């Protein structure tokens, strides 16, 4: 699969919201991995449900609306997909999550901010859904260095002022030593893999991109947050010298606490020489 997105900004690394209008309405994407990824999602929702799914009574109406939106989107853009036989589940959000490659998160307005009230996160990037249920955006971001202090107010303002007619997207990226889609929180605490060396770093490190979209639901305040994962071997990214140079610059200028949170520091001594060589 060709590199679908490369959300690494030119120049020094900086923390930003990076929100842009979702011009093409691509909050659901279907690609050649659809069958295998939705099969994995069904298995996780069935066999490890407590790790990947959460629902609260207050989210019931929003969950039903999300399922309606997913079904309508698939019928419109991908009519060949069989939406009737994917997951026999009483919860509409779980059924919706089994039909797409995106994770689905519902945020609802509370007195102290927008809070996560229901979610199907089958493909987490080293985080734990159970610890996030009922928490506000500020509380969810507490473990992430600098987010609340540097852009927390901007995030709050965005959620308060987001328009129903304007869907948006943003991206996160990281470098991981596995292309597994399901990477729970304990993944971050693992030691560096000994098989990853200067000779193998290009093939064994993966450029992991989260495409995130946000849209208001019918009541004008509840918000659907989608997260789609794309994995690409680092060597396929670095084949472009400009991308290799951009990525090297971003890693070298990233604050140390942020590198630690993203586990990039474990492999920085391998990543920089590799990328610099590819950038020549």
C-alpha positions as CSV (number, residue, x, y, z in Angstrom):
1,X,0.0,0.0,0.0
2,X,1.4,3.4,-1.0
3,X,2.0,5.9,1.7
4,X,-1.5,7.5,2.0
5,X,-0.6,10.4,4.3
6,X,2.6,12.1,5.4
7,X,1.5,14.7,8.1
8,X,5.0,15.8,9.1
9,X,5.4,19.5,9.0
10,X,8.4,21.2,7.4
11,X,11.0,22.6,9.8
12,X,11.2,22.1,13.6
13,X,8.6,19.9,15.4
14,X,5.8,21.9,17.0
15,X,2.7,20.8,18.8
16,X,-0.5,22.0,17.1
17,X,-4.1,21.1,16.6
18,X,-3.6,21.0,12.8
19,X,-7.3,21.1,12.0
20,X,-8.4,21.4,8.4
21,X,-11.8,21.2,6.7
22,X,-12.7,17.7,5.6
23,X,-13.3,18.8,2.0
24,X,-14.0,15.3,0.4
25,X,-16.3,14.0,3.2
26,X,-13.9,11.0,3.6
27,X,-14.6,10.3,7.3
28,X,-14.9,6.7,6.2
29,X,-12.3,5.2,3.9
30,X,-12.4,1.7,2.4
31,X,-9.3,0.2,0.9
32,X,-7.8,-3.2,0.1
33,X,-7.4,-4.1,3.8
34,X,-11.1,-3.7,4.5
35,X,-11.9,-7.5,4.8
36,X,-9.0,-8.4,7.0
37,X,-9.3,-5.3,9.2
38,X,-13.1,-5.6,9.8
39,X,-12.6,-9.2,10.6
40,X,-10.1,-8.3,13.2
41,X,-12.4,-5.7,14.6
42,X,-15.3,-8.2,14.9
43,X,-13.0,-10.6,16.7
44,X,-11.8,-7.9,19.2
45,X,-15.4,-6.7,19.8
46,X,-16.4,-10.3,20.6
47,X,-13.4,-11.7,22.4
48,X,-11.8,-8.7,24.1
49,X,-14.8,-6.4,24.3
50,X,-13.9,-4.9,27.7
51,X,-10.6,-3.6,26.2
52,X,-12.0,-2.1,23.0
53,X,-15.6,-1.0,23.7
54,X,-17.4,1.2,26.2
55,X,-20.9,2.5,26.4
56,X,-22.9,4.6,28.8
57,X,-26.7,5.0,29.0
58,X,-26.5,8.7,28.1
59,X,-24.9,7.9,24.8
60,X,-27.8,5.7,23.6
61,X,-29.3,8.2,21.1
62,X,-26.0,9.2,19.8
63,X,-24.9,5.6,19.2
64,X,-28.1,5.0,17.2
65,X,-27.3,8.1,15.1
66,X,-23.8,7.0,14.4
67,X,-25.0,3.6,13.1
68,X,-27.4,5.4,10.8
69,X,-24.7,7.6,9.5
70,X,-22.3,4.7,8.9
71,X,-24.9,2.7,7.1
72,X,-25.9,5.7,4.9
73,X,-22.3,6.5,4.1
74,X,-21.5,2.9,3.1
75,X,-24.7,2.6,1.0
76,X,-23.8,5.8,-0.8
77,X,-20.1,5.3,-1.4
78,X,-19.6,1.5,-1.1
79,X,-22.9,-0.2,-2.1
80,X,-21.1,-3.5,-2.6
81,X,-20.4,-3.9,1.1
82,X,-22.8,-6.3,2.8
83,X,-23.9,-4.3,5.9
84,X,-26.4,-6.9,7.1
85,X,-24.1,-9.7,8.3
86,X,-21.1,-8.2,10.0
87,X,-21.8,-8.4,13.8
88,X,-24.8,-9.6,15.7
89,X,-24.6,-7.2,18.6
90,X,-27.3,-5.4,20.6
91,X,-25.3,-2.1,20.7
92,X,-25.6,0.1,17.6
93,X,-22.2,1.6,18.0
94,X,-20.5,-1.8,18.2
95,X,-22.4,-2.8,15.0
96,X,-21.2,0.4,13.3
97,X,-17.6,-0.1,14.4
98,X,-17.6,-3.6,12.9
99,X,-18.5,-2.2,9.5
100,X,-15.7,0.2,9.1
101,X,-11.9,0.4,9.4
102,X,-12.2,3.5,11.6
103,X,-12.5,3.6,15.4
104,X,-15.6,5.5,16.6
105,X,-15.7,7.8,19.7
106,X,-18.7,9.8,21.0
107,X,-18.0,13.0,22.9
108,X,-20.8,14.7,24.7
109,X,-21.0,18.1,26.4
110,X,-20.9,18.1,30.2
111,X,-20.6,20.9,32.7
112,X,-16.8,20.7,32.8
113,X,-16.2,20.1,29.1
114,X,-16.8,17.5,26.4
115,X,-16.5,13.9,27.7
116,X,-16.1,10.5,26.2
117,X,-19.4,8.6,26.8
118,X,-19.1,5.8,24.3
119,X,-16.4,4.4,22.0
120,X,-15.2,1.5,20.0
121,X,-11.4,1.7,19.8
122,X,-10.2,-1.5,18.4
123,X,-6.9,-0.1,17.1
124,X,-5.5,2.0,19.9
125,X,-2.1,3.6,19.6
126,X,-0.7,2.6,23.0
127,X,-3.6,3.8,25.1
128,X,-6.3,2.2,27.3
129,X,-10.0,2.9,26.5
130,X,-11.3,1.8,29.9
131,X,-9.4,4.6,31.7
132,X,-10.9,7.3,29.4
133,X,-14.6,6.6,29.7
134,X,-16.4,9.6,31.3
135,X,-13.4,11.8,31.2
136,X,-13.2,15.2,29.5
137,X,-10.7,16.1,26.8
138,X,-8.4,17.7,29.3
139,X,-8.4,14.6,31.5
140,X,-7.9,12.3,28.5
141,X,-4.9,14.4,27.5
142,X,-3.3,14.6,31.0
143,X,-0.7,11.8,30.2
144,X,0.4,13.5,27.0
145,X,3.2,16.0,27.6
146,X,2.5,19.6,26.8
147,X,-0.9,19.1,25.2
148,X,-3.0,20.7,27.9
149,X,-0.5,23.5,28.7
150,X,0.2,24.4,25.1
151,X,-3.0,23.7,23.1
152,X,-5.6,22.7,25.8
153,X,-7.4,26.0,25.6
154,X,-7.5,25.9,21.8
155,X,-9.0,22.4,21.9
156,X,-11.7,23.5,24.4
157,X,-12.6,26.5,22.2
158,X,-12.8,24.3,19.1
159,X,-15.2,21.9,20.7
160,X,-17.3,24.7,22.0
161,X,-17.5,26.5,18.7
162,X,-17.5,23.7,16.1
163,X,-20.2,24.1,13.5
164,X,-22.5,21.3,12.5
165,X,-22.0,22.0,8.8
166,X,-18.2,21.9,8.9
167,X,-16.6,18.5,9.4
168,X,-12.8,18.7,10.1
169,X,-9.8,16.4,10.0
170,X,-6.4,16.3,11.7
171,X,-3.5,13.8,11.8
172,X,-1.1,12.3,14.4
173,X,2.0,10.3,13.5
174,X,4.4,8.1,15.3
175,X,7.1,5.5,14.8
176,X,6.4,2.1,16.1
177,X,8.3,-1.2,16.3
178,X,5.3,-3.2,15.1
179,X,2.6,-2.9,12.5
180,X,0.0,-4.4,14.8
181,X,-3.2,-2.4,14.7
182,X,-4.2,-3.3,18.2
183,X,-1.6,-1.7,20.4
184,X,-2.9,-1.3,24.0
185,X,-1.2,0.9,26.6
186,X,1.3,-1.6,27.8
187,X,3.0,-1.5,24.4
188,X,4.6,1.8,25.3
189,X,6.4,0.3,28.2
190,X,8.2,-2.4,26.3
191,X,12.0,-2.4,26.0
192,X,13.6,-1.8,22.6
193,X,13.4,-4.8,20.4
194,X,16.9,-6.3,20.0
195,X,16.3,-7.4,16.4
196,X,16.0,-3.8,15.4
197,X,19.4,-2.7,14.3
198,X,21.0,-0.2,12.0
199,X,20.6,-2.8,9.2
200,X,16.9,-3.6,10.0
201,X,15.5,-0.3,11.2
202,X,14.0,0.6,7.8
203,X,12.0,-2.6,7.6
204,X,11.1,-3.1,11.2
205,X,10.0,0.4,12.2
206,X,6.6,1.6,11.0
207,X,5.4,5.1,10.3
208,X,1.9,5.0,11.9
209,X,-0.5,7.7,11.0
210,X,-3.8,8.4,12.7
211,X,-6.3,10.2,10.5
212,X,-8.9,11.8,12.8
213,X,-12.2,13.4,11.8
214,X,-14.8,15.2,13.8
215,X,-18.4,16.0,13.0
216,X,-21.4,17.2,15.0
217,X,-24.4,14.9,15.4
218,X,-28.0,15.9,15.0
219,X,-28.4,17.8,18.3
220,X,-25.6,20.1,17.3
221,X,-23.5,19.4,20.4
222,X,-22.7,15.6,20.5
223,X,-19.6,14.9,18.4
224,X,-18.4,11.9,16.5
225,X,-14.7,11.5,16.5
226,X,-13.2,8.9,14.1
227,X,-9.7,7.5,14.1
228,X,-8.2,5.6,11.2
229,X,-4.8,3.9,11.3
230,X,-2.4,3.6,8.4
231,X,0.9,1.7,8.8
232,X,3.8,2.1,6.3
233,X,7.3,0.5,6.7
234,X,9.8,3.3,7.4
235,X,11.9,2.3,4.3
236,X,8.9,3.1,2.1
237,X,8.6,6.5,3.6
238,X,12.3,7.3,3.5
239,X,12.7,6.3,-0.2
240,X,11.8,10.0,-0.8
241,X,14.8,12.0,0.4
242,X,12.7,15.0,1.2
243,X,10.4,13.0,3.5
244,X,13.4,11.4,5.1
245,X,14.9,14.8,5.8
246,X,11.6,16.2,7.2
247,X,11.1,13.2,9.5
248,X,14.7,13.4,10.7
249,X,14.3,17.1,11.5
250,X,11.0,16.5,13.3
251,X,12.6,13.8,15.5
252,X,15.7,15.8,16.3
253,X,13.7,18.9,17.3
254,X,10.9,17.1,19.2
255,X,11.0,17.8,23.0
256,X,12.5,14.9,25.0
257,X,9.4,14.3,27.1
258,X,7.3,14.0,23.9
259,X,9.8,11.6,22.4
260,X,9.6,9.5,25.6
261,X,5.8,9.5,25.4
262,X,5.9,8.4,21.8
263,X,8.7,5.8,22.5
264,X,10.7,7.3,19.8
265,X,13.7,7.8,22.2
266,X,14.2,4.0,22.3
267,X,15.3,4.0,18.6
268,X,16.5,7.6,18.0
269,X,20.1,6.4,17.8
270,X,19.1,4.2,14.9
271,X,16.5,6.5,13.3
272,X,18.6,9.6,12.8
273,X,21.5,8.0,11.0
274,X,19.2,5.9,8.9
275,X,17.1,8.9,7.8
276,X,20.1,11.2,7.3
277,X,21.6,8.6,5.0
278,X,18.3,8.4,3.0
279,X,18.1,12.1,2.8
280,X,21.4,12.5,0.9
